[in-house]
């Protein structure tokens, strides 16, 4: 990684899980506040992120020690959903279901790019883990874009 943080394969998966946890937290809070506007979309996004997290956790065979985990947790908080829920609100993410899908797609694209950057500076199992996660994020991005396109064509955005 560009900041000198060297990761093992297990740490790479732990970091990815932390990024997914951040997404889940944002969507859980968003559901409470914006459920009447975009509840169906938020629930679908939340289900996707929970599925991603479960997948990453199933691959995670060892967890970092507490100090290292704290560092990775902090790093995960810096990588996606900048500004948290209020940042998403400022970006207009919850103006409509379509704007939420577009916001989520932007975050998925950002995640895929990050995982690619991490893979480029990693070796061995960590590199493979990041590449596998990047492929998963790209598939999720395609699905989000397809949902947004369908919603846009349906005039429900």
Secondary structure in CASP SS format (residue, H / E / C, confidence):
PFRMAT SS
TARGET T0000
AUTHOR 0000-0000-0000
METHOD secondary structure of the structure
MODEL  1
X C 1.00
X C 1.00
X C 1.00
X C 1.00
X C 1.00
X C 1.00
X C 1.00
X C 1.00
X H 1.00
X H 1.00
X H 1.00
X H 1.00
X H 1.00
X H 1.00
X H 1.00
X H 1.00
X H 1.00
X H 1.00
X H 1.00
X H 1.00
X H 1.00
X H 1.00
X H 1.00
X H 1.00
X H 1.00
X H 1.00
X H 1.00
X H 1.00
X H 1.00
X H 1.00
X H 1.00
X H 1.00
X H 1.00
X H 1.00
X H 1.00
X H 1.00
X H 1.00
X H 1.00
X H 1.00
X H 1.00
X H 1.00
X H 1.00
X H 1.00
X H 1.00
X H 1.00
X H 1.00
X H 1.00
X H 1.00
X H 1.00
X H 1.00
X H 1.00
X H 1.00
X H 1.00
X H 1.00
X H 1.00
X H 1.00
X H 1.00
X H 1.00
X H 1.00
X C 1.00
X C 1.00
X C 1.00
X C 1.00
X C 1.00
X C 1.00
X H 1.00
X H 1.00
X H 1.00
X H 1.00
X H 1.00
X H 1.00
X H 1.00
X H 1.00
X H 1.00
X H 1.00
X H 1.00
X H 1.00
X H 1.00
X H 1.00
X C 1.00
X C 1.00
X C 1.00
X C 1.00
X H 1.00
X H 1.00
X H 1.00
X H 1.00
X H 1.00
X H 1.00
X H 1.00
X C 1.00
X C 1.00
X C 1.00
X C 1.00
X C 1.00
X C 1.00
X H 1.00
X H 1.00
X H 1.00
X H 1.00
X H 1.00
X H 1.00
X H 1.00
X H 1.00
X H 1.00
X H 1.00
X H 1.00
X H 1.00
X H 1.00
X H 1.00
X H 1.00
X H 1.00
X H 1.00
X H 1.00
X H 1.00
X H 1.00
X H 1.00
X H 1.00
X H 1.00
X H 1.00
X C 1.00
X C 1.00
X C 1.00
X H 1.00
X H 1.00
X H 1.00
X H 1.00
X H 1.00
X H 1.00
X H 1.00
X H 1.00
X H 1.00
X H 1.00
X H 1.00
X H 1.00
X H 1.00
X H 1.00
X H 1.00
X H 1.00
X H 1.00
X H 1.00
X H 1.00
X H 1.00
X H 1.00
X H 1.00
X H 1.00
X H 1.00
X H 1.00
X H 1.00
X H 1.00
X H 1.00
X H 1.00
X H 1.00
X C 1.00
X C 1.00
X C 1.00
X C 1.00
END
